[in-house]
Amino acid sequence: MSAKITFLGQSTFLGESDKGKKFYIDPWLEGNPRCPEQYKKPESVDFMVLTHGHADHISDVIKVFNTNNCNVAGPYELVNLLSEEGNFGDKAVPMGKGGTIHFDSIEVTLTHAMHSSSYNGQYSGEPCGIIIKFENGKTLYHAGDTNVFGDMKLISELYSPDLCLLPIGSRFTMNEKEAALATELLSANRVVPIHFGTFPLLTGTPEQYKKEVEKRKLSTEINVLEPGDSIEI
């Protein structure tokens, strides 16, 4: 059985591991203009993983938590701020870059990202990317909001991600050209482009990203998901 993730617009995903564990990455549901209507109501999940504190990534964390008191993992300062507001108690799982925690047989590791991070005007720690290793041994890399950086080669060497979720929208993250270089540095076999098309300011497009990847003569499989679409890992 494969793990599966469903794209909910911007950088939000609802996932299910190969053994049935459900999770959110960066849950932004109700106010997300690209989130399909049937997904705007939070589902009960086993855990959430967060990349950074901006509203388009964590606006519905507390609402999701209130469905079933699930674990909430992410950057130390951010999780602690959210826990104070949402009373997460021992379900708060603050982490640092390079740290790994386990939800049963699923491994979650935070990686580097280059961006900013604040929550309700407060500093909420450094932004991160996420590595999730599933029970079947397959690995997902969610880059979070970032530009390209050379140490993506280390992410490739250390974690060999089977599927990479890379922002392409420009203005606040990588543009298509930087994302193509990131694809090369990661030796990415499969990529889902994210963080584009939600607002007019996000000018990057999957079409141009594909062209930039082709310029580098990469054989990467690029999967452009519409909100509500799923992909197996």
Summary of the structure (lengths in Angstrom):
residues: 233
radius of gyration: 16.1
end to end distance: 9.5
largest distance: 49.7
contacts: 834
relative contact order: 0.15
helix: 24%
strand: 27%
